[in-house]
Amino acid sequence: MNMDVGEALKTLGLAGDSTLNDLNYSFRKLAKQYHPDSNPRREEWAHQKMIRLNLAYEVALEYIASCKEKSSSAPEGGMSAHESLRRSFLVEFNRAMNQVLDGVYMFYQYGLENPHMRRSGVRRLRYRDSIKALKNGIVRLEGLENSSLVPGDLVVFINFSRAFLQNMLLDRYFTPSSDGVENIAYRHYREGSELLDSAIKQVFFGDLLSYPARGSIGQSIEISNREFMNVLTRYYSTGWVAETVMKVYLLDLLGKVIDVFRRMRY
């Protein structure tokens, strides 16, 4: 099946000046709409729609990456060798990040941040699928690590992906205790975790996931950090310190990812 750029952009609802972020958002929104899981009575139709959508994504990805790197000073509108390398890097980087984000999206889509939800049925399978997608995405990102094009920035994404994977594997859940201090520490940990999750959802998925409004990304990050610091400074003798340290590390990396996205004009 062949598809030209115009048809690919139309399929995805994109304009010629769309960014990689626009592409990823539109693709994930349409994938949610057409996925066989959302169309149990029209599985073959959904399958064909997803084939077409994936093809449109690949065509549009090459086009947008080319536009992003094309220099206005290149002879006759062509692309220099360096720009061509950067385009190839952006294409591979975007594919790898999308695989990481597929795992993150599935994790949140099925409410798997709650350990209780991972134990049986479809959610147990989706939990495994989300971990597998994230691990595969990390491997692809690590394959780009030797590139000299954006060396420092790439490490930020790799570290964020690894930290999120560790976050996914946290399986401790709260059991009310007679120790009031433990209960208070958990409440701070839970509030910080929910705000961190809210910020991640807003940064990567916009309105594709339903979640309670918790303020802006900046507000969520600030209050989340405050809640975690309460655990580490006021309740450091409780059993929630190890999990909190991992959350603080992920929160710090999220801030760095946001800064890199701005610099990359992603």
Backbone as JSON, one array per atom type, in Angstrom:
{
  "sequence": "MNMDVGEALKTLGLAGDSTLNDLNYSFRKLAKQYHPDSNPRREEWAHQKMIRLNLAYEVALEYIASCKEKSSSAPEGGMSAHESLRRSFLVEFNRAMNQVLDGVYMFYQYGLENPHMRRSGVRRLRYRDSIKALKNGIVRLEGLENSSLVPGDLVVFINFSRAFLQNMLLDRYFTPSSDGVENIAYRHYREGSELLDSAIKQVFFGDLLSYPARGSIGQSIEISNREFMNVLTRYYSTGWVAETVMKVYLLDLLGKVIDVFRRMRY",
  "N": [[0.85, -1.19, 0.0], [0.67, 2.14, -0.95], [1.23, 5.59, -0.09], [0.9, 9.06, -0.42], [2.39, 12.18, 0.74], [0.48, 14.23, 1.11], [-1.92, 12.77, 1.38], [-1.29, 11.31, 3.65], [-1.01, 13.32, 5.63], [-3.62, 14.31, 5.59], [-5.06, 12.06, 6.45], [-4.21, 11.95, 9.05], [-5.12, 14.32, 9.98], [-3.54, 16.63, 9.89], [-1.63, 19.65, 9.31], [0.59, 21.15, 6.83], [2.62, 22.39, 8.21], [2.88, 21.12, 10.62], [4.13, 19.92, 13.78], [6.44, 17.48, 15.23], [5.41, 16.82, 17.69], [2.7, 17.44, 17.3], [2.12, 15.47, 15.41], [2.5, 13.08, 16.9], [0.56, 13.35, 18.88], [-1.84, 13.45, 17.36], [-1.74, 10.97, 16.06], [-1.88, 9.17, 18.25], [-4.36, 9.84, 19.28], [-6.11, 9.11, 17.18], [-5.48, 6.42, 17.01], [-6.47, 5.49, 19.38], [-9.15, 5.79, 18.84], [-9.57, 4.04, 16.66], [-8.58, 1.58, 17.37], [-8.74, -2.0, 17.67], [-9.59, -2.86, 20.22], [-11.34, -0.89, 20.93], [-13.33, -1.27, 19.18], [-14.96, -3.75, 19.22], [-16.94, -5.06, 17.75], [-16.36, -4.61, 15.18], [-13.93, -5.69, 14.17], [-12.29, -6.34, 11.91], [-12.59, -4.1, 10.28], [-11.48, -2.19, 12.03], [-8.89, -3.17, 12.16], [-7.96, -2.73, 9.52], [-8.13, 0.04, 9.45], [-6.16, 0.69, 11.32], [-3.87, -0.26, 10.04], [-3.73, 1.5, 7.88], [-3.49, 3.9, 9.29], [-1.03, 3.57, 10.61], [0.67, 3.5, 8.41], [0.28, 6.09, 7.39], [1.37, 7.51, 9.5], [4.13, 6.85, 9.35], [4.83, 7.95, 6.84], [4.2, 10.66, 7.23], [5.92, 11.21, 9.35], [8.52, 11.03, 8.23], [8.32, 13.16, 6.44], [7.79, 15.45, 8.12], [10.07, 15.46, 9.74], [11.98, 15.94, 7.79], [11.26, 18.51, 6.92], [11.72, 19.89, 9.25], [14.47, 19.83, 9.51], [15.43, 20.83, 7.16], [17.44, 23.12, 5.52], [17.2, 26.55, 4.81], [19.2, 27.65, 3.44], [20.33, 25.7, 1.96], [21.55, 24.43, -1.16], [19.45, 24.94, -3.89], [17.24, 24.25, -2.43], [17.85, 21.79, -1.37], [19.1, 19.23, 0.89], [21.65, 19.27, 3.27], [24.44, 17.06, 4.06], [24.77, 16.85, 6.83], [22.29, 17.76, 7.74], [20.69, 15.8, 6.68], [21.52, 13.61, 8.18], [20.66, 14.43, 10.69], [17.93, 14.46, 10.25], [17.44, 11.73, 9.88], [18.16, 10.86, 12.41], [16.19, 12.17, 13.99], [13.89, 10.9, 13.05], [14.31, 8.22, 13.88], [14.62, 8.64, 16.61], [12.08, 9.64, 17.26], [10.47, 7.42, 16.69], [11.44, 5.63, 18.6], [10.87, 7.0, 21.01], [8.11, 7.1, 20.81], [7.5, 4.44, 21.12], [8.28, 4.04, 23.76], [6.42, 5.81, 24.93], [4.06, 4.58, 24.21], [4.0, 2.45, 25.97], [3.89, 3.88, 28.4], [1.48, 5.25, 28.05], [-0.4, 3.14, 27.88], [-0.11, 2.11, 30.42], [-1.22, 4.15, 32.02], [-3.73, 4.37, 30.83], [-5.15, 2.09, 31.55], [-5.27, 2.38, 34.25], [-3.11, 1.43, 35.75], [-1.3, 2.44, 37.53], [-2.25, 2.02, 39.96], [-1.53, -0.55, 42.05], [-3.31, -2.6, 42.74], [-4.88, -2.97, 40.49], [-3.51, -4.48, 38.7], [-3.57, -7.19, 38.94], [-5.21, -9.17, 37.86], [-7.2, -10.53, 35.08], [-7.86, -8.61, 32.07], [-6.35, -6.34, 32.61], [-4.08, -7.28, 33.87], [-2.75, -8.48, 31.73], [-2.39, -6.22, 30.12], [-0.7, -4.76, 31.71], [1.66, -6.27, 31.57], [2.09, -5.94, 28.81], [2.51, -3.18, 28.66], [4.89, -2.85, 30.07], [6.61, -4.35, 28.45], [6.52, -2.84, 26.04], [7.68, -0.46, 26.9], [10.25, -1.31, 27.67], [11.25, -2.19, 25.18], [11.24, 0.22, 23.8], [13.18, 1.62, 25.25], [15.46, 0.14, 24.63], [15.67, 0.8, 21.91], [16.13, 3.56, 22.11], [18.58, 3.49, 23.43], [20.11, 2.47, 21.4], [20.63, 4.68, 19.9], [22.43, 6.08, 21.28], [25.1, 6.57, 20.76], [25.16, 8.58, 18.97], [26.3, 11.76, 17.88], [24.75, 13.93, 17.66], [22.7, 15.01, 19.41], [23.84, 14.61, 22.11], [23.75, 15.03, 25.01], [21.04, 15.57, 25.46], [19.71, 13.24, 24.63], [20.4, 11.38, 26.57], [18.9, 12.28, 28.71], [16.28, 11.54, 28.01], [16.57, 8.76, 27.89], [17.24, 8.19, 30.56], [14.92, 9.12, 31.83], [13.04, 7.33, 30.79], [13.99, 4.89, 31.79], [13.69, 5.41, 34.52], [10.94, 5.7, 34.68], [10.15, 3.13, 34.07], [11.08, 1.76, 36.35], [9.39, 2.96, 38.14], [6.95, 1.91, 37.28], [7.22, -0.66, 38.16], [7.0, -0.57, 40.87], [5.28, -2.0, 43.48], [4.12, -1.83, 45.92], [1.42, -1.43, 48.14], [-0.94, 0.47, 50.08], [-1.63, -0.35, 53.43], [-3.77, 0.22, 56.0], [-2.52, 1.36, 59.11], [-1.81, 0.98, 62.63], [-0.04, 2.76, 63.41], [0.08, 6.06, 63.41], [1.85, 7.89, 62.22], [2.99, 6.54, 60.06], [0.72, 6.37, 58.45], [0.22, 9.07, 57.88], [2.57, 9.72, 56.49], [2.21, 8.12, 54.24], [-0.04, 9.39, 53.1], [1.05, 11.82, 52.23], [2.9, 10.8, 50.4], [1.17, 9.53, 48.57], [-0.34, 11.72, 47.6], [1.69, 13.26, 46.41], [2.49, 11.43, 44.44], [0.16, 11.18, 42.86], [-0.03, 13.76, 41.82], [2.36, 13.89, 40.4], [1.86, 11.9, 38.45], [-0.28, 13.18, 37.17], [1.02, 15.41, 36.06], [2.79, 14.14, 34.25], [0.96, 12.94, 32.5], [-0.23, 15.23, 31.41], [1.96, 16.46, 30.13], [2.73, 14.59, 28.11], [0.41, 13.53, 26.94], [-1.74, 15.26, 26.82], [-5.14, 15.91, 26.47], [-5.88, 13.3, 26.05], [-6.11, 11.36, 27.94], [-8.29, 10.72, 30.62], [-8.45, 12.51, 33.59], [-8.51, 13.85, 36.92], [-8.68, 17.39, 37.2], [-5.78, 18.96, 38.18], [-4.56, 21.35, 38.33], [-2.03, 23.37, 36.65], [0.78, 22.1, 34.69], [3.18, 23.03, 35.81], [2.32, 23.75, 38.41], [1.48, 21.25, 39.37], [3.91, 19.84, 39.41], [5.39, 21.38, 41.24], [3.89, 21.18, 43.67], [3.83, 18.43, 43.96], [6.55, 17.89, 44.41], [6.83, 19.17, 46.86], [5.21, 17.61, 48.5], [6.57, 15.15, 48.43], [8.97, 15.93, 49.61], [8.1, 16.39, 52.17], [7.75, 13.78, 53.11], [10.41, 12.88, 53.04], [11.79, 14.62, 54.72], [10.34, 15.04, 57.07], [9.17, 12.65, 57.75], [11.08, 10.65, 57.7], [11.72, 8.32, 58.97], [9.85, 6.46, 58.36], [8.21, 3.81, 56.47], [8.01, 4.59, 53.81], [10.02, 5.84, 52.48], [11.94, 4.81, 50.57], [10.4, 4.36, 48.22], [9.57, 6.96, 47.8], [11.95, 8.32, 47.22], [12.55, 7.26, 44.71], [10.41, 8.31, 43.28], [10.94, 11.05, 43.45], [13.26, 11.22, 41.93], [12.24, 10.54, 39.39], [10.5, 12.7, 39.06], [12.3, 14.85, 38.94], [13.62, 14.21, 36.54], [11.49, 14.45, 34.76], [11.12, 17.23, 34.71], [13.51, 17.92, 33.41], [13.11, 16.7, 30.92], [11.0, 18.25, 29.94], [12.33, 20.71, 29.6], [14.18, 19.97, 27.6], [12.46, 19.32, 25.46], [11.52, 21.87, 24.9], [13.84, 23.17, 24.02], [14.43, 21.64, 21.77], [12.32, 22.3, 20.23], [10.24, 20.57, 19.89]],
  "CA": [[0.0, 0.0, 0.0], [1.43, 3.37, -1.02], [0.52, 6.78, 0.36], [1.72, 10.26, -0.56], [2.43, 13.03, 1.93], [-0.8, 14.9, 1.26], [-2.89, 11.82, 1.88], [-0.9, 10.97, 5.02], [-1.37, 14.43, 6.51], [-5.08, 14.36, 5.66], [-5.49, 10.94, 7.28], [-3.89, 12.27, 10.45], [-5.71, 15.61, 10.34], [-2.43, 17.54, 10.13], [-1.27, 20.64, 8.29], [1.96, 20.99, 6.33], [3.6, 22.94, 9.16], [2.71, 20.44, 11.9], [5.35, 19.5, 14.46], [6.48, 16.07, 15.64], [4.49, 16.68, 18.8], [1.37, 17.37, 16.69], [2.0, 14.15, 14.78], [2.35, 12.04, 17.92], [-0.75, 13.54, 19.53], [-2.9, 13.07, 16.44], [-1.66, 9.52, 15.85], [-2.36, 8.46, 19.42], [-5.8, 10.1, 19.39], [-6.81, 8.29, 16.19], [-5.26, 5.02, 17.36], [-7.44, 5.21, 20.45], [-10.47, 5.7, 18.2], [-9.69, 2.94, 15.7], [-8.0, 0.32, 17.87], [-9.72, -3.1, 17.79], [-10.16, -2.91, 21.58], [-12.43, 0.09, 20.99], [-14.31, -1.64, 18.16], [-15.04, -5.21, 19.29], [-17.89, -5.6, 16.77], [-15.85, -4.28, 13.82], [-12.5, -5.95, 14.31], [-11.6, -6.28, 10.62], [-12.58, -2.67, 9.92], [-10.51, -1.52, 12.9], [-7.56, -3.64, 11.75], [-7.6, -2.03, 8.29], [-7.92, 1.43, 9.81], [-4.87, 0.8, 12.0], [-2.83, -0.42, 9.02], [-3.66, 2.78, 7.16], [-3.01, 4.92, 10.22], [0.4, 3.36, 10.81], [1.36, 3.92, 7.18], [0.23, 7.55, 7.36], [2.32, 7.99, 10.5], [5.5, 6.72, 8.84], [5.01, 8.91, 5.75], [4.2, 12.0, 7.82], [7.11, 11.34, 10.18], [9.65, 11.35, 7.34], [8.09, 14.5, 5.88], [7.95, 16.48, 9.14], [11.48, 15.48, 10.13], [12.71, 16.58, 6.69], [10.96, 19.94, 6.97], [12.34, 20.44, 10.46], [15.92, 19.93, 9.35], [15.81, 21.39, 5.87], [18.01, 24.46, 5.66], [16.81, 27.48, 3.74], [20.4, 28.02, 2.69], [20.81, 24.56, 1.18], [21.44, 24.7, -2.58], [18.25, 24.52, -4.59], [16.29, 23.65, -1.49], [18.24, 20.44, -0.99], [19.45, 19.02, 2.29], [23.06, 18.95, 3.44], [24.69, 15.75, 4.66], [24.51, 16.96, 8.26], [20.84, 17.85, 7.93], [20.15, 14.48, 6.38], [21.8, 12.77, 9.35], [19.77, 14.86, 11.77], [16.58, 14.0, 9.92], [17.39, 10.29, 10.18], [18.17, 10.73, 13.86], [14.88, 12.57, 14.5], [12.92, 9.85, 12.72], [14.53, 7.08, 14.76], [14.34, 9.08, 17.97], [10.64, 9.74, 17.44], [9.94, 6.05, 16.75], [11.8, 5.05, 19.9], [10.1, 7.67, 22.06], [6.71, 6.69, 20.69], [7.37, 3.1, 21.71], [8.29, 4.28, 25.2], [5.17, 6.44, 25.33], [3.0, 3.58, 24.08], [3.98, 1.74, 27.24], [3.42, 4.81, 29.43], [0.06, 5.52, 27.79], [-1.16, 1.95, 28.26], [-0.03, 2.03, 31.88], [-2.2, 5.06, 32.58], [-5.05, 4.13, 30.23], [-5.82, 1.03, 32.3], [-5.21, 2.65, 35.68], [-2.17, 0.48, 36.33], [-0.52, 3.05, 38.6], [-2.79, 1.39, 41.17], [-1.07, -1.95, 42.02], [-4.44, -3.53, 42.83], [-5.49, -3.16, 39.18], [-2.61, -5.25, 37.85], [-3.46, -8.55, 39.44], [-6.02, -10.18, 37.17], [-7.97, -10.15, 33.91], [-7.24, -7.87, 30.97], [-5.36, -5.38, 33.12], [-2.83, -8.0, 34.12], [-2.1, -8.61, 30.43], [-1.98, -4.89, 29.66], [0.46, -4.39, 32.52], [2.81, -6.91, 30.93], [2.3, -5.31, 27.51], [3.06, -1.83, 28.85], [6.3, -3.01, 30.46], [7.33, -4.8, 27.26], [6.65, -1.72, 25.1], [8.63, 0.49, 27.45], [11.58, -1.9, 27.58], [11.66, -2.17, 23.77], [11.55, 1.61, 23.47], [14.46, 1.96, 25.88], [16.51, -0.49, 23.81], [15.81, 1.6, 20.69], [16.78, 4.82, 22.48], [19.98, 3.2, 23.73], [20.78, 2.26, 20.13], [20.99, 6.0, 19.35], [23.23, 6.76, 22.3], [26.42, 6.94, 20.24], [25.04, 9.71, 18.06], [26.89, 13.02, 18.37], [23.86, 15.02, 17.26], [22.17, 15.61, 20.63], [24.31, 13.64, 23.09], [23.25, 15.23, 26.36], [19.58, 15.51, 25.49], [19.25, 11.87, 24.49], [20.58, 10.72, 27.86], [17.77, 12.68, 29.56], [15.13, 10.7, 27.65], [16.88, 7.39, 28.29], [17.13, 8.11, 32.01], [13.51, 9.26, 32.19], [12.37, 6.08, 30.44], [14.4, 3.88, 32.78], [13.09, 5.75, 35.81], [9.5, 5.4, 34.63], [10.04, 1.67, 34.15], [11.2, 1.4, 37.76], [8.15, 3.43, 38.76], [5.91, 0.95, 36.93], [7.45, -1.92, 38.88], [6.67, -0.4, 42.29], [4.05, -2.76, 43.69], [3.66, -1.73, 47.3], [0.18, -0.68, 48.32], [-1.14, 0.92, 51.45], [-2.47, -1.07, 54.38], [-3.91, 1.08, 57.2], [-1.69, 0.92, 60.23], [-2.09, 1.6, 63.93], [0.98, 3.81, 63.53], [-0.45, 7.24, 62.72], [2.9, 8.54, 61.44], [3.05, 5.81, 58.78], [-0.45, 6.75, 57.66], [0.43, 10.44, 57.41], [3.61, 9.65, 55.47], [1.59, 7.57, 53.03], [-0.91, 10.39, 52.48], [1.93, 12.74, 51.49], [3.43, 10.04, 49.26], [0.1, 9.33, 47.59], [-0.66, 13.01, 46.97], [2.8, 13.57, 45.51], [2.45, 10.49, 43.31], [-0.96, 11.53, 41.98], [0.32, 14.99, 41.12], [3.39, 13.52, 39.43], [1.16, 11.23, 37.36], [-1.05, 14.21, 36.47], [1.96, 16.2, 35.25], [3.27, 13.3, 33.14], [-0.15, 12.81, 31.55], [-0.4, 16.5, 30.71], [3.12, 16.71, 29.26], [2.85, 13.69, 26.98], [-0.85, 13.05, 26.33], [-2.77, 16.29, 26.75], [-6.48, 15.51, 26.91], [-6.19, 11.94, 25.6], [-6.43, 10.55, 29.12], [-9.16, 11.42, 31.56], [-7.91, 12.57, 34.94], [-9.0, 15.04, 37.61], [-7.88, 18.61, 37.02], [-4.94, 19.19, 39.36], [-3.78, 22.56, 38.08], [-1.11, 23.35, 35.51], [1.93, 21.2, 34.82], [4.1, 23.62, 36.77], [1.75, 23.64, 39.76], [1.52, 19.84, 39.77], [5.3, 19.49, 39.72], [5.8, 22.08, 42.46], [3.22, 20.63, 44.86], [4.3, 17.05, 44.07], [7.87, 17.93, 45.05], [6.62, 19.56, 48.25], [4.68, 16.44, 49.22], [7.64, 14.16, 48.59], [9.93, 16.45, 50.58], [7.53, 16.16, 53.5], [8.07, 12.41, 53.5], [11.85, 12.7, 53.22], [12.36, 15.46, 55.78], [9.56, 14.98, 58.31], [8.77, 11.27, 58.05], [12.18, 9.87, 57.15], [11.86, 7.03, 59.66], [8.73, 5.61, 57.98], [8.5, 2.81, 55.43], [7.72, 5.08, 52.46], [11.15, 6.65, 52.0], [12.55, 4.25, 49.36], [9.52, 4.65, 47.08], [9.56, 8.41, 47.59], [13.21, 8.68, 46.56], [12.4, 6.91, 43.29], [9.47, 9.27, 42.68], [11.63, 12.34, 43.34], [14.16, 11.09, 40.78], [11.41, 10.61, 38.19], [10.0, 14.07, 38.97], [13.42, 15.67, 38.48], [13.85, 13.92, 35.13], [10.38, 15.03, 34.0], [11.46, 18.64, 34.5], [14.57, 18.0, 32.4], [12.49, 16.35, 29.64], [10.25, 19.44, 29.5], [13.32, 21.68, 29.13], [14.74, 19.5, 26.33], [11.43, 19.49, 24.45], [11.48, 23.29, 24.53], [15.03, 23.46, 23.21], [14.32, 20.93, 20.48], [11.09, 22.76, 19.55], [9.65, 19.28, 19.54]],
  "C": [[0.89, 1.24, 0.0], [0.57, 4.54, -0.57], [1.42, 7.99, 0.19], [1.57, 11.13, 0.68], [1.09, 13.71, 2.18], [-1.86, 13.99, 1.86], [-2.59, 11.44, 3.34], [-1.3, 12.07, 5.99], [-2.88, 14.53, 6.68], [-5.62, 13.26, 6.57], [-5.3, 11.25, 8.75], [-4.48, 13.6, 10.91], [-4.67, 16.67, 10.62], [-2.27, 18.54, 8.99], [0.18, 20.46, 7.89], [3.01, 21.5, 7.29], [3.48, 22.3, 10.54], [4.06, 20.0, 12.47], [5.31, 18.0, 14.76], [5.53, 15.83, 16.81], [3.04, 16.59, 18.3], [1.11, 15.99, 16.1], [1.72, 13.07, 15.83], [0.99, 12.13, 18.6], [-1.87, 13.03, 18.63], [-2.91, 11.56, 16.21], [-2.25, 8.77, 17.04], [-3.87, 8.65, 19.6], [-6.59, 9.21, 18.43], [-6.64, 6.8, 16.49], [-6.22, 4.59, 18.46], [-8.83, 5.0, 19.86], [-10.64, 4.43, 17.38], [-9.22, 1.59, 16.23], [-9.08, -0.76, 18.0], [-10.34, -3.22, 19.17], [-11.35, -1.97, 21.73], [-13.56, -0.26, 20.01], [-14.49, -3.16, 18.12], [-15.99, -5.83, 18.26], [-17.45, -5.33, 15.33], [-14.34, -4.5, 13.79], [-11.74, -5.82, 12.99], [-11.51, -4.84, 10.14], [-11.52, -1.93, 10.73], [-9.08, -1.91, 12.51], [-7.09, -2.89, 10.5], [-7.34, -0.55, 8.56], [-6.55, 1.63, 10.46], [-3.71, 0.62, 11.03], [-2.63, 0.9, 8.28], [-3.09, 3.89, 8.05], [-1.51, 4.79, 10.45], [1.21, 3.77, 9.58], [1.4, 5.44, 7.1], [1.24, 8.14, 8.35], [3.75, 7.96, 9.96], [5.79, 7.74, 7.74], [5.11, 10.32, 6.32], [5.44, 12.24, 8.67], [8.32, 11.72, 9.33], [9.52, 12.77, 6.81], [8.36, 15.59, 6.92], [9.4, 16.58, 9.6], [12.32, 16.16, 9.06], [12.5, 18.08, 6.72], [11.66, 20.61, 8.14], [13.82, 20.7, 10.26], [16.37, 20.59, 8.05], [16.29, 22.83, 6.04], [17.59, 25.33, 4.48], [18.01, 27.89, 2.9], [20.95, 26.88, 1.86], [20.62, 24.82, -0.3], [20.19, 24.09, -3.18], [17.28, 23.79, -3.67], [16.65, 22.25, -1.05], [18.63, 20.38, 0.47], [20.91, 18.62, 2.38], [23.2, 17.58, 4.09], [24.38, 15.77, 6.15], [23.02, 17.0, 8.54], [20.17, 16.51, 7.66], [20.35, 13.52, 7.55], [20.87, 13.13, 10.51], [18.34, 14.42, 11.5], [16.44, 12.52, 10.27], [17.36, 10.05, 11.68], [16.8, 11.07, 14.45], [13.82, 11.51, 14.25], [13.08, 8.67, 13.68], [14.25, 7.42, 16.22], [12.83, 9.11, 18.22], [10.0, 8.35, 17.51], [10.22, 5.42, 18.12], [11.0, 5.66, 21.03], [8.64, 7.27, 22.01], [6.5, 5.3, 21.28], [7.4, 3.19, 23.23], [6.93, 4.8, 25.65], [3.96, 5.53, 25.12], [2.85, 2.81, 25.4], [3.45, 2.62, 28.37], [1.93, 5.06, 29.3], [-0.82, 4.34, 28.23], [-1.22, 1.8, 29.78], [-1.09, 2.92, 32.52], [-3.61, 4.79, 32.07], [-5.84, 3.1, 31.04], [-5.71, 1.2, 33.81], [-4.2, 1.8, 36.42], [-1.21, 1.11, 37.33], [-1.02, 2.57, 39.96], [-2.42, -0.09, 41.16], [-2.21, -2.97, 42.09], [-5.0, -3.89, 41.45], [-4.69, -4.1, 38.29], [-2.72, -6.76, 38.05], [-4.26, -9.59, 38.67], [-6.67, -9.62, 35.92], [-7.16, -9.43, 32.85], [-6.14, -6.95, 31.46], [-4.03, -6.05, 33.45], [-2.04, -8.16, 32.82], [-1.59, -7.26, 29.93], [-0.78, -4.38, 30.44], [1.72, -4.99, 31.92], [3.14, -6.25, 29.6], [2.95, -3.93, 27.66], [4.54, -1.89, 29.23], [7.14, -3.42, 29.25], [7.55, -3.66, 26.28], [7.7, -0.74, 25.61], [10.06, -0.05, 27.35], [12.1, -1.87, 26.14], [12.01, -0.75, 23.33], [12.88, 2.05, 24.05], [15.61, 1.38, 25.08], [16.75, 0.34, 22.54], [16.48, 2.94, 20.98], [18.27, 4.59, 22.75], [20.78, 2.95, 22.45], [21.21, 3.55, 19.47], [22.02, 6.72, 20.21], [24.59, 7.22, 21.79], [26.36, 8.11, 19.27], [25.63, 10.96, 18.69], [25.96, 14.19, 18.12], [23.25, 15.74, 18.46], [22.56, 14.73, 21.82], [23.72, 13.8, 24.47], [21.75, 15.05, 26.45], [19.08, 14.07, 25.43], [19.34, 11.12, 25.81], [19.43, 11.05, 28.8], [16.57, 11.79, 29.28], [15.35, 9.24, 28.06], [16.7, 7.24, 29.8], [15.68, 8.25, 32.48], [12.77, 7.95, 31.93], [12.72, 4.98, 31.43], [13.75, 4.14, 34.13], [11.6, 5.44, 35.81], [9.28, 3.89, 34.71], [10.13, 1.21, 35.61], [9.95, 1.83, 38.53], [7.0, 2.46, 38.49], [6.01, -0.33, 37.77], [7.2, -1.8, 40.38], [5.32, -1.07, 42.56], [3.55, -2.72, 45.13], [2.35, -0.94, 47.36], [-0.08, -0.48, 49.8], [-2.06, -0.01, 52.23], [-2.56, -0.2, 55.63], [-3.2, 0.48, 58.4], [-2.16, 1.59, 61.52], [-1.11, 2.73, 64.21], [0.52, 5.02, 62.72], [0.58, 7.93, 61.85], [3.05, 7.87, 60.08], [1.89, 6.23, 57.88], [-0.3, 8.15, 57.09], [1.47, 10.46, 56.29], [3.04, 9.13, 54.16], [0.72, 8.6, 52.33], [-0.09, 11.42, 51.69], [2.49, 12.04, 50.24], [2.39, 9.88, 48.18], [-0.24, 10.62, 46.86], [0.44, 13.41, 46.0], [2.79, 12.71, 44.27], [1.34, 10.84, 42.34], [-0.68, 12.8, 41.19], [1.41, 14.75, 40.08], [2.75, 12.85, 38.22], [0.38, 12.24, 36.52], [-0.15, 15.03, 35.56], [2.46, 15.41, 34.04], [2.19, 13.16, 32.08], [-0.33, 14.09, 30.74], [0.73, 16.75, 29.72], [3.05, 15.87, 27.99], [1.54, 13.4, 26.25], [-1.97, 14.08, 26.29], [-4.1, 15.81, 27.29], [-6.86, 14.1, 26.47], [-6.54, 11.0, 26.75], [-7.31, 11.37, 30.05], [-8.53, 11.36, 32.95], [-8.41, 13.85, 35.6], [-8.09, 16.23, 37.37], [-7.1, 18.88, 38.3], [-4.11, 20.46, 39.17], [-2.88, 22.39, 36.88], [0.01, 22.36, 35.75], [2.89, 21.73, 35.89], [3.61, 23.5, 38.2], [1.81, 22.19, 40.26], [2.92, 19.42, 40.19], [5.73, 20.12, 41.04], [5.19, 21.45, 43.71], [3.64, 19.17, 45.07], [5.64, 17.02, 44.8], [7.74, 18.26, 46.54], [6.12, 18.36, 49.08], [5.76, 15.39, 49.45], [8.67, 14.63, 49.62], [9.42, 16.31, 52.01], [7.87, 14.77, 54.01], [9.55, 12.3, 53.86], [12.42, 13.5, 54.38], [11.63, 15.34, 57.11], [9.22, 13.55, 58.74], [9.81, 10.29, 57.52], [12.38, 8.52, 57.83], [10.74, 6.06, 59.29], [9.13, 4.68, 56.84], [8.29, 3.28, 54.01], [8.87, 5.86, 51.84], [11.71, 6.12, 50.69], [11.71, 4.56, 48.13], [9.52, 6.14, 46.76], [10.82, 8.88, 46.87], [13.12, 8.39, 45.06], [11.47, 7.89, 42.58], [10.13, 10.64, 42.49], [12.58, 12.33, 42.14], [13.38, 11.2, 39.48], [10.89, 12.03, 37.98], [11.09, 15.0, 38.45], [13.67, 15.46, 36.98], [12.72, 14.45, 34.25], [10.65, 16.5, 33.72], [12.53, 18.81, 33.43], [14.03, 17.67, 31.01], [11.74, 17.56, 29.08], [11.21, 20.48, 28.94], [13.9, 21.28, 27.77], [13.72, 19.66, 25.2], [11.38, 20.94, 23.98], [12.67, 23.65, 23.65], [14.97, 22.84, 21.83], [13.18, 21.45, 19.62], [10.34, 21.54, 19.03], [8.14, 19.4, 19.36]]
}
